[in-house]
Amino acid sequence: MDRFFDDDDLDDVSEAIVVEALNQLRELEEQKQNIEQSQEKLREQIREQLGDEDVSMKFANASVSYYTPKPTARFDSKKFKTEHPDIYEQYVKTGAPGARRLRITYAKEED
């Protein structure tokens, strides 16, 4: 499943293009993190202003709802499988594998 390229395999993959794309991607991910942090700070400001009560408000540029959701009921399939394996096997479906994934792990930057 995993295939790692050796130096000899680099003829098949243009190293310069991949390295540049990875550098750009890493820079964009850092920008995204900064934006997400700023967004969360603004969301927290809004939460503080709305207080502890459930509220729904309309403004000229947006509407805001802040509320506690209702509890959810979920089926405990692990427990059911353990307690009733024969019945579980009758109803379990195996789906097709998902889309291919691209996983990138960046090297740690040295200070």
Secondary structure, 3 states (H helix, E strand, C coil): CCCCCCHHHHHCCCHHHHHHHHHHHHHHHHHHHHHHHHHHHHHHHHHHHHCCCCEEEECCCCEEEECCCCCCCCCCHHHHHHHCHHHHHHHCCCCCCCCCCCCCCCCCCCC
